[in-house]
Amino acid sequence: MLSKAVIKYINSLQVKKYRNQHQAFVVEGAKSVTELLQSDFELQHVYVTQQFEGEHKSLLNGIAYDVVTETDLVKAGTYATNNAALAVAHMRQWPKLQVKPTELVIALDDIRDPGNLGTIIRIADWYGIKKIICSENCADFYNPKVIAATMGSFTRMQVHYLNLEEWLKDHTRTHQVYGASLAGENIHNMKLQPHGIVVMGNEANGIRPEVARQINQLIKIPAFGQAESLNVATATAIIIDNFRRW
C-alpha cells in the first residue's frame, strides 16, 4: 500500500512547477512503463501490480520497485484505471541541439494541447525523426498527457525548447525551412527530399508572423471536401509522409 506522502509526491508531479523542482515526471500504463524500463532514462522508483511483475520480471531485475494494488496506482496517477504500473523517472538532460542539413526535423510553434504534442512525438518516432524543436510556449514534454499520448515514443525523442524565431534565423540559410499554411504550395505537386525543418503552427492561429518570416517555403495539404481545417497532429503525419515518399 502506498503511503499518503508517496501519493502526495506523485500527484504533485502532475504540475509543471513541481516537476521542474524535483526534476522528475510520471509514466503510467503497461506500454509506456515497459518502454521506459528498456530506455536509458534514470528511474526514481517503479510501482507495479502483481500481474505486471509476473509478466515483466526480467525487465524489473535490478530495478527499485514495489508491488501495489490497482487502487494505489489510480490514487497516485492520472489514469481512471491502471492494472499495470506507474513509474517516477528523472528528467533527461538533452545533448546540445545540432541539426544537420541532411536531417529531417519537426519544429512546433505554440502547440498548446498536450495530446497533440504527444501524438506528434509518436508520429515523429514512426517516421524515424529523432528531434523535435518547440517554441517556448508549447505544451510541456513531461506533462502526463503528453507522455501518455506518445505511447512510449518519448523514450526515443529529443525535444528542445527555445526561441523558435531566433533559432530559425540562424538556420534559414543552411537548411530548407518549410511551413504548413493554407497559403502554401500544394504538397502533392512537390517532389520533397527527406531533409529540412518542417514548421507546424498553433492549433487555432497557425504559424506566428515573426516565425513565418523565417520560412523558405510554405506548403499545404490540398482539401477535397468541406472541412475547414485538419487537426495539427493529423496534418503533421500527412506532411511528414510526403517527405518520406522519395
C-alpha positions as CSV (number, residue, x, y, z in Angstrom):
1,M,0.0,0.0,0.0
2,L,1.3,3.4,-0.9
3,S,1.7,5.9,1.9
4,K,-0.1,9.3,1.8
5,A,3.3,11.0,1.5
6,V,4.2,9.0,-1.6
7,I,0.8,9.6,-3.2
8,K,1.1,13.3,-2.5
9,Y,4.5,13.5,-4.1
10,I,3.5,11.6,-7.2
11,N,0.3,13.7,-7.5
12,S,2.5,16.9,-7.3
13,L,4.4,15.8,-10.4
14,Q,1.2,16.5,-12.4
15,V,2.1,20.2,-12.0
16,K,5.0,21.6,-14.1
17,K,6.3,23.7,-11.2
18,Y,6.9,20.6,-9.1
19,R,8.2,18.5,-12.0
20,N,10.8,21.2,-12.5
21,Q,11.5,21.5,-8.8
22,H,12.1,17.7,-8.4
23,Q,13.4,17.2,-11.9
24,A,11.1,14.2,-12.1
25,F,8.0,13.0,-14.0
26,V,5.4,10.3,-14.0
27,V,4.9,7.5,-16.6
28,E,1.7,5.3,-16.4
29,G,0.4,2.2,-18.0
30,A,1.8,-1.1,-19.2
31,K,3.0,0.1,-22.7
32,S,4.7,3.3,-21.6
33,V,6.3,1.9,-18.4
34,T,7.6,-1.1,-20.4
35,E,9.2,1.2,-22.9
36,L,10.7,3.3,-20.1
37,L,12.2,0.2,-18.4
38,Q,14.0,-0.5,-21.7
39,S,15.3,3.0,-22.2
40,D,18.2,5.0,-20.7
41,F,16.1,7.2,-18.6
42,E,17.2,7.2,-14.9
43,L,14.4,5.7,-12.7
44,Q,13.5,7.0,-9.3
45,H,11.0,4.3,-8.4
46,V,8.5,1.9,-10.1
47,Y,5.2,0.7,-8.7
48,V,3.7,-2.4,-10.2
49,T,0.8,-4.8,-9.8
50,Q,1.4,-8.5,-9.2
51,Q,0.3,-9.2,-12.7
52,F,2.8,-6.7,-14.3
53,E,5.5,-8.1,-12.1
54,G,4.8,-11.6,-13.2
55,E,4.8,-10.7,-16.9
56,H,7.9,-8.4,-16.8
57,K,10.1,-10.0,-14.2
58,S,13.2,-9.7,-16.4
59,L,12.7,-6.0,-17.1
60,L,12.3,-5.3,-13.4
61,N,15.6,-7.2,-12.5
62,G,17.9,-4.7,-10.7
63,I,15.1,-2.0,-10.6
64,A,13.8,-0.5,-7.3
65,Y,10.1,-1.3,-7.3
66,D,7.2,-2.1,-5.1
67,V,4.2,-4.3,-5.7
68,V,1.0,-2.3,-5.1
69,T,-2.7,-2.5,-5.8
70,E,-4.6,-1.1,-8.8
71,T,-6.3,1.3,-6.4
72,D,-3.0,2.6,-5.3
73,L,-2.0,3.3,-8.9
74,V,-5.2,5.1,-9.6
75,K,-4.8,7.3,-6.5
76,A,-1.3,8.2,-7.4
77,G,-1.7,8.7,-11.1
78,T,-3.9,10.4,-13.7
79,Y,-5.5,7.3,-15.2
80,A,-9.1,6.3,-14.4
81,T,-7.9,2.7,-14.4
82,N,-4.4,1.2,-14.2
83,N,-3.9,-2.5,-13.7
84,A,-0.2,-2.5,-14.6
85,A,2.4,0.0,-13.5
86,L,3.4,3.6,-12.7
87,A,7.0,4.9,-12.7
88,V,8.7,8.0,-11.5
89,A,11.7,8.9,-13.6
90,H,14.3,11.7,-13.7
91,M,14.1,14.3,-16.4
92,R,16.8,13.8,-19.1
93,Q,19.4,16.4,-20.0
94,W,19.4,16.6,-23.8
95,P,22.7,17.0,-25.7
96,K,23.4,20.3,-27.4
97,L,21.0,20.7,-30.3
98,Q,22.6,20.2,-33.7
99,V,20.7,19.7,-36.9
100,K,22.5,18.6,-40.0
101,P,21.3,19.9,-43.4
102,T,20.6,16.3,-44.4
103,E,18.4,15.7,-41.4
104,L,14.5,15.9,-41.2
105,V,13.2,17.6,-38.0
106,I,9.8,19.0,-36.9
107,A,9.5,22.4,-35.3
108,L,6.4,23.3,-33.4
109,D,5.2,26.9,-33.0
110,D,3.0,27.3,-29.9
111,I,1.4,23.9,-29.9
112,R,-0.6,24.1,-26.7
113,D,-2.6,20.8,-26.5
114,P,-0.7,18.1,-24.7
115,G,-2.5,15.4,-26.7
116,N,-1.4,16.9,-29.9
117,L,2.2,17.2,-28.8
118,G,2.3,13.6,-27.6
119,T,0.8,12.4,-30.9
120,I,3.3,14.4,-32.9
121,I,6.1,12.8,-30.9
122,R,4.7,9.4,-31.7
123,I,4.4,10.3,-35.4
124,A,8.0,11.5,-35.5
125,D,9.1,8.2,-34.0
126,W,7.2,6.3,-36.6
127,Y,8.9,8.2,-39.4
128,G,12.4,8.0,-37.9
129,I,12.7,11.6,-36.8
130,K,14.8,11.9,-33.6
131,K,14.4,15.7,-32.8
132,I,11.5,18.0,-32.3
133,I,12.1,21.7,-31.7
134,C,9.4,23.5,-29.7
135,S,8.8,27.2,-29.2
136,E,8.8,28.3,-25.5
137,N,5.0,28.3,-25.2
138,C,4.4,24.8,-26.4
139,A,3.0,22.2,-24.0
140,D,5.5,20.7,-21.6
141,F,7.1,17.5,-22.8
142,Y,6.8,15.9,-19.3
143,N,3.1,16.7,-18.9
144,P,1.4,13.3,-18.1
145,K,-1.0,13.8,-21.0
146,V,1.9,14.3,-23.4
147,I,3.7,11.2,-22.1
148,A,0.6,9.1,-22.3
149,A,-0.2,10.2,-25.9
150,T,3.3,9.2,-27.1
151,M,2.7,5.5,-26.2
152,G,6.3,5.1,-25.2
153,S,7.8,7.1,-28.1
154,F,9.0,9.8,-25.6
155,T,11.9,7.4,-24.7
156,R,13.4,7.8,-28.2
157,M,13.0,11.5,-28.8
158,Q,14.9,14.7,-28.1
159,V,12.6,17.6,-27.5
160,H,14.2,21.1,-27.3
161,Y,12.5,24.3,-26.1
162,L,13.9,27.6,-27.4
163,N,13.1,30.9,-29.1
164,L,12.0,29.5,-32.4
165,E,12.2,32.7,-34.4
166,E,15.8,33.3,-33.4
167,W,16.8,29.7,-33.9
168,L,15.3,29.6,-37.4
169,K,17.1,32.9,-38.2
170,D,20.4,31.0,-37.6
171,H,19.4,28.1,-39.8
172,T,17.4,29.5,-42.7
173,R,20.5,29.9,-44.9
174,T,21.9,26.4,-44.3
175,H,18.6,24.5,-44.0
176,Q,15.4,24.3,-46.1
177,V,12.6,25.5,-43.8
178,Y,9.1,24.6,-44.7
179,G,5.9,25.9,-43.0
180,A,2.4,24.5,-43.1
181,S,0.0,27.1,-44.3
182,L,-3.3,27.3,-46.3
183,A,-1.5,29.8,-48.5
184,G,1.3,27.3,-49.3
185,E,2.1,25.3,-52.4
186,N,0.2,22.0,-52.9
187,I,2.4,19.4,-51.3
188,H,1.2,16.8,-53.9
189,N,2.8,18.8,-56.7
190,M,6.2,18.8,-55.0
191,K,9.0,16.2,-55.0
192,L,10.2,16.7,-51.5
193,Q,13.6,15.4,-50.3
194,P,13.7,13.7,-46.9
195,H,15.5,16.5,-45.1
196,G,14.8,20.0,-43.8
197,I,12.9,21.7,-41.0
198,V,9.1,21.4,-41.1
199,V,7.3,24.1,-39.0
200,M,3.8,23.4,-37.7
201,G,1.7,26.2,-36.2
202,N,-0.7,26.7,-33.4
203,E,-4.0,24.8,-33.4
204,A,-6.1,27.9,-33.8
205,N,-3.8,30.6,-35.2
206,G,-1.3,28.8,-37.3
207,I,2.4,29.9,-37.5
208,R,3.1,33.3,-35.9
209,P,4.1,36.1,-38.4
210,E,7.5,36.5,-36.8
211,V,8.2,32.8,-37.3
212,A,6.7,32.7,-40.8
213,R,9.2,35.3,-41.9
214,Q,12.0,32.8,-41.4
215,I,10.4,30.1,-43.6
216,N,11.7,29.4,-47.1
217,Q,8.8,27.5,-48.5
218,L,5.1,27.4,-47.5
219,I,3.3,24.1,-48.1
220,K,-0.2,22.9,-47.8
221,I,-2.3,19.7,-47.9
222,P,-4.9,20.1,-50.6
223,A,-8.5,19.8,-49.4
224,F,-11.1,17.7,-51.4
225,G,-14.1,18.2,-49.1
226,Q,-15.7,20.9,-47.0
227,A,-13.8,20.6,-43.6
228,E,-12.4,23.9,-42.5
229,S,-9.1,22.5,-41.2
230,L,-7.2,19.5,-40.0
231,N,-6.0,18.6,-36.5
232,V,-2.3,19.7,-36.3
233,A,-1.2,16.2,-35.4
234,T,-3.0,14.7,-38.4
235,A,-1.6,17.4,-40.7
236,T,1.9,16.6,-39.4
237,A,1.5,13.0,-40.2
238,I,0.4,13.7,-43.8
239,I,3.1,16.2,-44.4
240,I,5.9,14.1,-43.0
241,D,4.7,11.1,-45.0
242,N,5.1,13.1,-48.2
243,F,8.7,13.9,-47.2
244,R,9.4,10.2,-46.7
245,R,8.0,9.0,-50.1
246,W,11.2,9.6,-52.1
